[in-house]
């Protein structure tokens, strides 16, 4: 029923937490809510979070036993005062459009999240002082004060393709030179590198994603 159910259709793949099927099969997931937003700077409800976790990658990833392990980041260092976190990125990671994921995309994703002030920005706004791109594969976060669960918080920083988002901005918007920051386009499209990519999104109806 429109307005109550959505179908997340994943072809040739498996949703996080689902059991394995033969590649010739499809997975259809029903839930009592549609994926409200698939923009990482806007969505934070349950159904949106399920979609984001499949469309985008994060620097780190949680295991079932609660441990944080490398994902896009291969390693990181934390300063003695626990204010600076420096991450080294895995090389060769591709976005869905074929472009390589680099440190500037990580910095852009955090800066965009903070500027828009929606989604999971409430986690980061009180603690992030600045984010710097050191080189193509190194990014550094400086905190305003020590924050013990920072690595766990980064599970909610979904990394966008900076160039693709900027190529789809609406010039008129509330974010100055960034216009609408790509919010209109990201309502029905993704700019991620996750295991699935958007094939079709019908707002308040369904998300059809296919294996990347």
N, C-alpha and C positions, 0 to 999 in steps of 0.2 A: 504494500500500500504506500502510495506516495506520501511523504511527510512522516512516515513511521519507520519504514524499513529501508535499508539500502543493501545492495549486493556488492561485495568486493570480490571481483572475479579475477583470479590469478591463474594464468595459463602456463602450464609446464613448470610449476613451482610450488613452493610450500610456504604458507604464512608462518611467521614466528610462533612457535609453540604448537604447530600442527604436526600430525603424523605424516610420514613419507608416503607418497603415492607414486604410481608409475608415471613416467613423463607424459604418456599419452592422455592422462586424465586431467581434469580441471578441479579446482577447489572453489567452492562457492561458500562464502561466509555470510551468514545472516546475523544482524544485530538490530536491536530496537532503537537505533539512531542512525542517521546518515552521517557520512564523514563531513562534518560542518565546514572545516577548513583544512586544506592540504598545504597551506602556506606556513612554513616553520616559524614565522614571526607572529602568527595570528592564532593558530590552533593549539589547544591544550586540553580539550575534553577527551574522553576515553576513545571514541571512534576516530577522532582526528589523530590522536597519538598513535593508534594502531597503523593508520595510513602512513603517517610521517616516518615511523620506524621501518617501514618497508620501502619507501621511496628515497630515503636519505640515509647517509652514513654519519657517524659521529666520531670524535677523536678517540674515545674509549668506549668500552662496552661492559655491561655487568654480566657476571656468570650467575648460574642458579644459586650458588652458595654465597652470593653477595660480594664477590671479589671484583675489582675493576681491572680489566685487562686491556692491552693495546688493541686498537682497531685501525682508524686512519693514522693515528700516531703509533710509531714503532717504539718510542721511548720518550721519557721526559725527565727534567730535573726540577727540583724545588729548592728555592733559596733557603738559607738558614733561618731567615726571619719569616718564612712561609708567606711571603708577599708576591713572589715572582715564580711563575710556572712556565718553563720553556719546553715546547713540544717539537719533536722531530717527526716529520710526516713520511709515510710510505710513498715511495716514488712509483709512477706509472699508473696510479688510480685514475680511471676515466669517468667523466660524467656521462650521462645518457646521450648527450650530443657528440661524444667522442673527444671532447677537450679534456686536458689533464687537470686534475685537482691540485691546487697549490696553496701555499700559505696565505696568499692574498684573499683567497676564497674563504678561508677560515676567519680572517680578520673582518672581512666584509659581512659575513654571516652574523658575527657578534655585534658589529656596529649597527647593522640593519635592525636586529632584534631590539637593541637598546633604543634606537631612534623611534621605532614604531610603538614600543611600549605596551605591546599586547602579548598574547601567548605565554611563553615561559620567561618573559623578560623580568617578571617579579622576582625570580631567583637571582638574576645577575645584576640588576640595577643597583642594589645596595652595596655590592661588593667589588664591581669592576671599576678600576681606575683608568686603565688604558690597555689597548691591545696593539702589538707591534709585529710587523713582518720583518724578520731578521734576514732571511733569504728565501728562495723559492720553496724550500721545504722545512723552514723553521719559523715558528710563530710563538710569541711570548705574551702572556697575560700578566698584568700587574694589578694586584688587589689593593683596595683601600685599607683593609685590615685582614688579619689571618681568618680564614674560613675553612674549618676542618673538612667538611664534605664537598670541597670544590670539585674534586675529581668525579664524584658521584653526580654533581650538578651538571657536568659536561655531557652526560648522557642525554640531556635535553637541548644541546646545541647542535642542531641539524645543519650540515654544511651545504650551502647553495653555490651554484656556479655564478660567480660575480658577473662575468661578461654576458651571460645569457639573460640574467635578470635585468641588467642595465639596457640591454637591447630591446626590452619589452616594457619599458616604463612609459606611463602616460605623462606627458609634459606638465599637465595641470594637476597639481596635488599639493599636499600640505607639508612636503618634505624638501622644500627649496629646489635646488638644482636636481635633486633626485625625483622630482615630480611625485608620483604615487608610490615610488619605490618598487614598482612591479606588482603591486597588490592585486590589481584587476586581473592581470595575466595569470598570476599564481592561484587564482580561485579555481581554475580548471586545468592548469598545467603544472608540471614539476620541473625543477632545475637541479635534480639530485644525481647521486651516484649509487643509490641503494640497489638491492637485488631485484626490485620491480620498478617499472616506469609507467606513467599514465598513458593509456591508449585513448580513453574517453572518460570524461567526468561530467555527469549531469547533476547540477546542484540540487540538493534535497531529494535525490533519487538513488544514484549509485556511482561508484567508482569502478571502472574497468581498468585493471593494471595487468601488464604482461611482464614476464621474466626478462631481465636485462642480460 
